[in-house]
Amino acid sequence: MRIRPTRHSFVLLLALLFAFAGSPRLLAQTNTTSLSGLITDPTGALIPQVAIELSNPATGFIKVVKSDARGAYSFDQVTPGSYTVTVSATAFSPEVEKVELLVATPRTLNFQLKAGTTDVVNVETSLAQLNTTDATLGKAFDSSQVQNLPYLANNVTYLLSLQPGVLAVDSGAQTGGLNTDARTGIVNGARQDQSNITLDGVDNNDQVFGYAFNGALRSTRDSVEEFRVTTTNANADAGRSSGAQVSLVTRSGTNKIHGSAYEYYRDPGVTSNNWFNKQAELNSGQPNIPAKVLEHTYGASLGLPIIKDKLFFFVSVASWPDC
């Protein structure tokens, strides 16, 4: 029996797609972050009922909370990004601070307000802050690092190898960019198939091969905003495996139009021979010819606003490397 789509079903499907694209509450916990801290006066006394505003001009996000009786505030399950924190209280000077909230990396930010003035105090913060909120160990890569650091086949999960405790043996260039060596991707002694990769909080593990550096859905430089690799002491929301926990965040549209186009090409003629392959060829009387390595990747991305501050569009397309 052949089922023919109706106009009603098409409209319903389109509405569901827009609902999923525009609702930040659908994000999983491993795809989010948090911000918390204390509000005090110049003497160190805690200040309750202080208004703290968290805003992101790129997406129009604004959320306001008030400090509790102990002067503490908290923003939970926040989408990673660049935010502005504004603290306002009666008889105290307002304070404004810009902060970069990285994925799966809770941030603590305390404020000590100045009394007797109405001038706005702008505070500069350092991104290189130790994680004192939980016991997780790992490095979060922000958008600038994802865009600028070099890695094989334009696959950002190769940056996992830059973490302390991670063993990277074979680049996998001769196998389509896949790490087939069983030792590659071992994190603190755990096998590579014990690493857990999530994309926007959704399972992205290759259930067939279990390669540590390659998810079921390939992630490229232009499709990933940022990610964090938790190598040790992952939280309960991180998942189901004993190895590294890789949380990737997909880029999205903003109030500004942005896009990119790229092409990477590596010709076999500029490839040097592997030392072991060279010795085997010489011992068997064969010429010194390196294995064929051809890498050719290309793609493009585009992000733009559909409804300012409310609804955005982003698309990224990329080729699989020819190797």
LOSEBA-609382 format. One line per field, with one value per residue (C-alpha): residue in three letters; x, y, z. Coordinates in steps of 0.05 Angstrom, whole numbers. Example, Ala and Ser with C-alpha at 12.3 -4.5 7.8 and 13.67 -1.06 7.14 Angstrom:
! LOSEBA-609382
res	[Ala Ser]
u	[246 273]
v	[-90 -21]
w	[156 143]
! end
This chain:
! LOSEBA-609382
res	[Met Arg Ile Arg Pro Thr Arg His Ser Phe Val Leu Leu Leu Ala Leu Leu Phe Ala Phe Ala Gly Ser Pro Arg Leu Leu Ala Gln Thr Asn Thr Thr Ser Leu Ser Gly Leu Ile Thr Asp Pro Thr Gly Ala Leu Ile Pro Gln Val Ala Ile Glu Leu Ser Asn Pro Ala Thr Gly Phe Ile Lys Val Val Lys Ser Asp Ala Arg Gly Ala Tyr Ser Phe Asp Gln Val Thr Pro Gly Ser Tyr Thr Val Thr Val Ser Ala Thr Ala Phe Ser Pro Glu Val Glu Lys Val Glu Leu Leu Val Ala Thr Pro Arg Thr Leu Asn Phe Gln Leu Lys Ala Gly Thr Thr Asp Val Val Asn Val Glu Thr Ser Leu Ala Gln Leu Asn Thr Thr Asp Ala Thr Leu Gly Lys Ala Phe Asp Ser Ser Gln Val Gln Asn Leu Pro Tyr Leu Ala Asn Asn Val Thr Tyr Leu Leu Ser Leu Gln Pro Gly Val Leu Ala Val Asp Ser Gly Ala Gln Thr Gly Gly Leu Asn Thr Asp Ala Arg Thr Gly Ile Val Asn Gly Ala Arg Gln Asp Gln Ser Asn Ile Thr Leu Asp Gly Val Asp Asn Asn Asp Gln Val Phe Gly Tyr Ala Phe Asn Gly Ala Leu Arg Ser Thr Arg Asp Ser Val Glu Glu Phe Arg Val Thr Thr Thr Asn Ala Asn Ala Asp Ala Gly Arg Ser Ser Gly Ala Gln Val Ser Leu Val Thr Arg Ser Gly Thr Asn Lys Ile His Gly Ser Ala Tyr Glu Tyr Tyr Arg Asp Pro Gly Val Thr Ser Asn Asn Trp Phe Asn Lys Gln Ala Glu Leu Asn Ser Gly Gln Pro Asn Ile Pro Ala Lys Val Leu Glu His Thr Tyr Gly Ala Ser Leu Gly Leu Pro Ile Ile Lys Asp Lys Leu Phe Phe Phe Val Ser Val Ala Ser Trp Pro Asp Cys]
u	[0 27 18 12 30 -24 -19 -38 18 69 48 51 121 146 118 153 219 213 195 256 301 277 269 331 296 303 379 408 448 514 506 497 536 522 541 538 569 561 543 578 588 657 660 648 576 528 474 406 354 405 384 432 420 451 447 474 467 482 417 376 377 361 349 345 351 357 407 378 383 455 474 480 455 455 440 430 431 455 473 549 570 594 550 545 530 499 490 444 426 399 453 507 542 520 574 580 625 633 644 654 613 642 605 602 647 610 634 637 635 632 617 637 594 617 573 557 565 522 579 577 637 662 701 749 752 803 781 836 799 807 744 728 654 661 714 715 782 787 797 741 757 723 701 767 808 762 769 844 877 899 875 867 810 777 747 747 744 818 832 818 890 914 887 934 927 905 945 946 985 962 933 890 904 907 839 793 811 790 835 837 895 865 913 892 843 860 846 878 882 810 801 780 711 699 699 631 616 553 531 484 472 452 491 540 580 599 566 598 672 676 730 746 759 701 627 569 554 618 634 672 706 648 593 620 618 658 667 697 734 725 781 769 714 656 590 529 497 556 536 548 622 686 730 732 667 667 611 604 560 533 540 476 451 455 430 487 495 558 584 646 672 735 774 833 876 936 969 1002 1064 1083 1076 1138 1145 1133 1199 1175 1145 1210 1252 1206 1211 1287 1295 1252 1287 1228 1235 1224 1152 1107 1036 984 954 903 862 810 756 711 648 610 566 514 480 429 369 298 265 313 327 279 291 355 378 444 468 535 554 620 651 681 757 782 838]
v	[0 68 125 194 254 305 380 374 323 367 428 387 361 431 457 402 418 492 473 430 482 540 509 510 468 407 406 349 362 339 393 450 485 526 589 601 645 690 764 802 874 907 876 806 801 763 803 771 790 818 816 779 782 733 755 734 789 740 701 751 705 740 708 742 708 735 715 675 688 664 711 652 651 598 591 517 482 542 535 546 613 684 718 784 781 844 850 904 920 980 1026 988 1003 956 908 881 823 784 710 651 590 526 461 412 460 491 561 597 673 714 789 838 901 971 1016 1090 1100 1094 1084 1018 974 933 872 833 758 706 646 603 586 521 480 483 464 389 334 325 330 350 407 446 472 537 560 596 533 490 538 548 483 436 364 306 303 364 319 356 293 283 338 285 264 331 311 286 211 198 151 167 117 118 177 130 167 104 78 135 176 121 100 24 12 -17 24 91 128 93 143 131 56 48 17 62 30 53 127 159 212 255 307 359 310 253 187 192 129 82 18 -26 -8 33 80 132 190 179 185 154 224 257 325 378 442 483 443 443 505 475 412 384 319 294 244 227 231 244 265 220 256 241 171 98 84 82 120 191 231 275 327 363 424 439 510 549 611 679 749 759 724 680 625 591 550 507 455 415 373 329 296 228 257 297 238 209 135 103 80 8 4 30 -22 -78 -55 -49 -118 -150 -114 -69 5 56 76 105 81 121 177 221 269 313 346 404 436 498 526 581 611 667 693 676 715 760 737 678 632 616 574 537 485 452 404 367 312 248 248 212 169]
w	[0 -19 31 2 47 58 66 139 154 118 160 224 207 191 257 296 262 280 351 360 327 369 438 482 536 492 502 543 606 575 523 573 627 690 726 801 855 915 922 979 1002 1014 1084 1057 1083 1039 1003 990 937 888 814 769 694 645 572 504 451 395 407 448 509 575 643 711 779 850 903 960 1035 1034 976 928 856 802 728 711 643 603 530 522 493 508 561 598 672 703 778 807 879 916 946 908 842 786 760 690 671 606 614 568 590 561 551 610 650 710 725 792 790 855 859 913 903 918 959 953 878 816 767 729 745 686 708 664 674 654 614 643 707 745 754 828 821 811 808 732 696 623 575 541 472 454 385 369 384 343 284 288 311 255 254 206 156 187 241 308 350 333 385 437 429 459 528 583 592 520 476 401 360 288 250 209 145 104 126 109 170 218 277 268 316 380 422 393 437 502 558 626 610 585 516 459 455 526 507 501 447 450 400 430 487 441 434 375 386 329 356 302 307 371 346 398 350 302 319 280 254 231 262 222 239 213 246 318 362 419 460 523 536 607 618 692 745 698 729 732 673 627 609 608 598 637 587 564 557 495 493 426 413 344 318 308 275 309 298 249 183 182 137 110 52 50 12 37 -10 4 -56 -52 -84 -22 27 59 71 138 170 180 111 82 118 95 23 25 57 3 -53 -70 -86 -31 -47 7 16 -22 20 -13 28 -4 39 24 50 70 125 133 194 196 236 215 271 309 380 372 313 275 217 209 158 147 91 83 42 70 60 -2 24]
! end
